[in-house]
């Protein structure tokens, strides 16, 4: 098992792959959008740590105060992603990455670490059962079935912003909030825009491009959120088949 890890920095960001969508020669617009997003976050204490291989083995986290999620808490880290896929699963890499985050948080005097979960595991959320094995506990919930998991070092806990628990908007049309943190978002947005245009489906695609917009969102959010008929649907990325199911409601 290799234990050589790399943290992205301003100096190596342009040359390191970003794990989710790996390209060596041809540029991928989603990857480049994420690269730009990270370049603006690194100065805020954002951490992206990965195994030094061409595979999906990484953790991505940030100070909660500057994390693009509608969650508040004093002196916490927020984990956006913790993924180990393919041949690298079952070899202890997730444990090593989580241990690094915990040690980093303690070294910097953080009060704890938190992440988004759900009563039923969602496809695009990190494995919450693993997080619970690491000591994370549910500290807040929403009526839509999502949970806030936290590992507290001092007894304090973060919480969803009140507006994130509302899970309703005035607009009845399909509404998707997104940012460019995930490299898959670019292609999903383009596919869904094209589908809605061709089939004359009223839709709003709202890019979250500031921290303030993220903190004020009317639902839970990890980089994507979908509403239809004024009601919150999911934080999962959509393909056309899933979108059709939502539109039939």
C-alpha positions as CSV (number, residue, x, y, z in Angstrom):
1,X,0.0,0.0,0.0
2,X,1.4,3.4,-1.0
3,X,1.2,6.1,1.6
4,X,2.5,8.9,-0.5
5,X,-0.1,11.7,-0.3
6,X,-0.1,15.2,-1.9
7,X,-1.8,18.3,-0.8
8,X,-2.8,20.8,-3.5
9,X,-1.0,24.1,-3.3
10,X,-0.9,27.3,-5.4
11,X,2.4,26.0,-6.8
12,X,1.3,22.4,-7.8
13,X,-2.4,23.0,-8.6
14,X,-1.9,23.4,-12.3
15,X,-0.1,20.1,-12.8
16,X,-1.9,17.8,-10.4
17,X,-4.9,15.7,-11.4
18,X,-8.1,16.3,-9.4
19,X,-9.1,12.7,-8.8
20,X,-12.8,12.6,-10.0
21,X,-12.3,13.1,-13.7
22,X,-8.7,12.3,-14.7
23,X,-7.3,13.8,-17.9
24,X,-3.7,13.7,-19.0
25,X,-3.7,15.5,-22.3
26,X,-7.1,16.8,-23.3
27,X,-8.5,19.5,-21.0
28,X,-11.9,18.8,-19.4
29,X,-14.0,22.0,-18.8
30,X,-15.4,20.6,-15.5
31,X,-11.9,19.8,-14.2
32,X,-10.6,23.3,-15.2
33,X,-13.6,25.0,-13.6
34,X,-12.9,23.1,-10.4
35,X,-9.2,23.9,-10.6
36,X,-10.1,27.6,-10.8
37,X,-12.6,27.2,-7.9
38,X,-9.9,25.6,-5.7
39,X,-7.3,28.2,-6.6
40,X,-9.6,30.9,-5.1
41,X,-10.3,28.8,-2.0
42,X,-6.7,27.7,-1.0
43,X,-6.0,31.1,0.6
44,X,-9.1,30.5,2.8
45,X,-7.6,27.4,4.3
46,X,-9.2,24.9,1.9
47,X,-7.5,21.5,1.9
48,X,-7.4,19.0,-0.9
49,X,-5.3,15.9,0.0
50,X,-5.0,13.0,-2.4
51,X,-3.0,9.8,-2.9
52,X,-0.2,10.3,-5.3
53,X,-1.6,8.0,-8.0
54,X,-4.0,8.5,-10.9
55,X,-7.0,7.4,-9.1
56,X,-9.9,8.6,-6.9
57,X,-8.5,8.7,-3.4
58,X,-8.9,12.0,-1.7
59,X,-10.4,14.2,1.0
60,X,-11.5,17.8,0.6
61,X,-12.4,20.1,3.5
62,X,-12.4,23.7,4.6
63,X,-13.0,26.0,7.6
64,X,-16.8,26.0,8.1
65,X,-16.8,29.8,8.1
66,X,-15.7,29.8,4.5
67,X,-17.3,26.6,3.4
68,X,-19.9,27.0,0.7
69,X,-22.7,25.4,2.6
70,X,-25.7,26.8,4.6
71,X,-24.2,25.6,7.9
72,X,-22.9,27.6,10.8
73,X,-20.7,26.7,13.7
74,X,-17.7,28.2,15.5
75,X,-14.2,27.0,14.7
76,X,-15.2,23.8,12.7
77,X,-13.9,22.1,9.6
78,X,-16.4,21.0,7.0
79,X,-15.7,17.9,4.8
80,X,-17.0,18.3,1.3
81,X,-15.8,15.0,0.0
82,X,-14.0,11.8,1.1
83,X,-13.8,9.3,-1.7
84,X,-11.9,6.1,-2.3
85,X,-12.9,4.2,-5.4
86,X,-11.9,1.3,-7.6
87,X,-8.9,-0.9,-6.7
88,X,-7.9,1.4,-3.9
89,X,-11.0,0.5,-1.7
90,X,-10.5,-1.7,1.3
91,X,-6.9,-0.8,1.8
92,X,-7.2,1.7,4.6
93,X,-6.9,4.9,2.6
94,X,-10.1,6.4,3.8
95,X,-9.0,5.9,7.4
96,X,-5.7,7.6,6.7
97,X,-7.3,10.6,5.0
98,X,-9.8,11.0,7.9
99,X,-7.1,10.6,10.5
100,X,-5.1,13.4,8.7
101,X,-8.2,15.7,8.8
102,X,-8.8,15.0,12.5
103,X,-5.1,15.6,13.3
104,X,-5.1,18.8,11.3
105,X,-8.2,20.0,13.0
106,X,-6.7,19.3,16.5
107,X,-3.4,20.9,15.6
108,X,-5.1,24.1,14.5
109,X,-7.3,24.1,17.7
110,X,-10.6,23.5,15.9
111,X,-13.7,22.6,17.9
112,X,-14.5,19.7,15.6
113,X,-15.3,18.5,12.1
114,X,-18.7,18.2,10.3
115,X,-20.2,16.9,7.1
116,X,-23.5,16.4,5.3
117,X,-25.3,13.1,5.6
118,X,-28.8,11.7,5.2
119,X,-31.1,9.2,6.9
120,X,-30.7,7.1,3.7
121,X,-27.2,7.3,2.1
122,X,-27.2,9.5,-1.0
123,X,-25.1,8.6,-4.1
124,X,-23.2,11.9,-4.2
125,X,-22.5,12.2,-0.5
126,X,-19.5,10.6,1.3
127,X,-20.1,7.4,3.2
128,X,-21.7,8.5,6.4
129,X,-21.6,5.0,8.0
130,X,-17.8,5.2,7.8
131,X,-17.9,8.7,9.4
132,X,-20.0,7.4,12.2
133,X,-17.4,4.6,12.8
134,X,-14.9,7.5,13.2
135,X,-17.0,9.1,15.9
136,X,-19.3,11.4,14.0
137,X,-22.8,11.8,15.4
138,X,-26.0,13.4,14.1
139,X,-26.3,16.9,15.5
140,X,-29.0,18.4,13.3
141,X,-31.6,17.2,10.8
142,X,-34.0,18.5,8.2
143,X,-37.6,17.4,7.4
144,X,-36.3,16.4,3.9
145,X,-34.2,13.5,5.4
146,X,-30.8,15.1,5.6
147,X,-28.5,15.1,8.6
148,X,-25.6,17.1,9.8
149,X,-22.9,14.8,11.2
150,X,-20.2,16.2,13.6
151,X,-17.2,15.0,15.5
152,X,-16.9,17.5,18.3
153,X,-13.8,17.9,20.4
154,X,-15.2,20.4,22.9
155,X,-18.9,19.7,23.2
156,X,-20.0,22.4,20.8
157,X,-21.9,21.5,17.6
158,X,-22.7,23.2,14.3
159,X,-26.2,23.5,12.8
160,X,-28.0,24.0,9.6
161,X,-28.9,27.6,8.9
162,X,-32.7,28.1,9.5
163,X,-33.3,28.9,5.9
164,X,-31.6,25.6,4.9
165,X,-34.4,23.8,6.7
166,X,-37.2,25.6,4.9
167,X,-36.7,23.5,1.7
168,X,-39.2,25.6,-0.3
169,X,-39.0,28.4,-2.9
170,X,-41.6,30.5,-4.5
171,X,-40.9,29.4,-8.1
172,X,-42.8,26.4,-9.4
173,X,-40.4,25.7,-12.3
174,X,-37.5,23.3,-12.2
175,X,-34.8,25.2,-10.3
176,X,-31.2,23.9,-9.9
177,X,-28.6,25.6,-7.7
178,X,-25.0,24.6,-8.4
179,X,-21.4,25.7,-8.0
180,X,-18.3,24.6,-9.9
181,X,-16.6,22.7,-7.2
182,X,-17.5,19.2,-8.5
183,X,-16.0,18.5,-12.0
184,X,-19.1,16.5,-13.0
185,X,-21.4,19.5,-12.6
186,X,-20.3,21.2,-15.8
187,X,-21.4,18.3,-18.0
188,X,-24.6,17.7,-16.0
189,X,-25.7,21.3,-16.3
190,X,-25.1,21.3,-20.1
191,X,-27.1,18.1,-20.6
192,X,-30.0,19.3,-18.5
193,X,-30.1,22.7,-20.1
194,X,-30.2,21.1,-23.6
195,X,-32.9,18.7,-22.5
196,X,-35.1,21.5,-21.0
197,X,-34.5,23.7,-24.1
198,X,-35.4,21.0,-26.6
199,X,-38.5,19.9,-24.7
200,X,-39.6,23.5,-23.8
201,X,-39.4,22.9,-20.0
202,X,-39.2,26.1,-18.0
203,X,-36.1,25.9,-15.8
204,X,-33.8,28.1,-13.9
205,X,-30.1,27.2,-13.4
206,X,-28.7,29.4,-10.6
207,X,-24.9,29.4,-10.2
208,X,-23.8,29.8,-6.6
209,X,-20.7,32.0,-7.1
210,X,-20.2,33.6,-3.7
211,X,-19.9,32.5,-0.1
212,X,-22.9,34.6,0.9
213,X,-25.2,33.0,-1.7
214,X,-24.1,29.6,-0.4
215,X,-24.8,30.5,3.2
216,X,-28.3,31.8,2.3
217,X,-29.5,28.8,0.3
218,X,-33.0,27.6,1.1
219,X,-31.9,23.9,1.4
220,X,-29.0,21.7,2.2
221,X,-26.2,21.9,-0.3
222,X,-22.9,20.3,-1.0
223,X,-22.5,21.8,-4.5
224,X,-25.9,21.0,-6.1
225,X,-29.6,21.2,-5.1
226,X,-32.8,20.7,-7.1
227,X,-36.3,22.1,-6.6
228,X,-39.5,21.4,-8.5
229,X,-42.9,22.9,-7.9
230,X,-41.4,24.9,-5.1
231,X,-40.3,21.8,-3.2
232,X,-36.7,20.6,-2.6
233,X,-36.0,17.3,-4.4
234,X,-32.3,16.2,-4.0
235,X,-28.6,17.1,-3.7
236,X,-27.9,14.3,-6.1
237,X,-26.6,15.1,-9.6
238,X,-29.3,14.3,-12.2
239,X,-29.2,12.4,-15.5
240,X,-32.1,12.8,-17.9
241,X,-33.9,9.7,-16.7
242,X,-33.9,11.0,-13.1
243,X,-35.0,14.4,-14.2
244,X,-38.0,12.8,-16.1
245,X,-39.1,11.1,-12.9
246,X,-39.1,14.4,-11.0
247,X,-41.0,16.2,-13.8
248,X,-43.8,13.6,-13.6
249,X,-44.6,14.6,-10.0
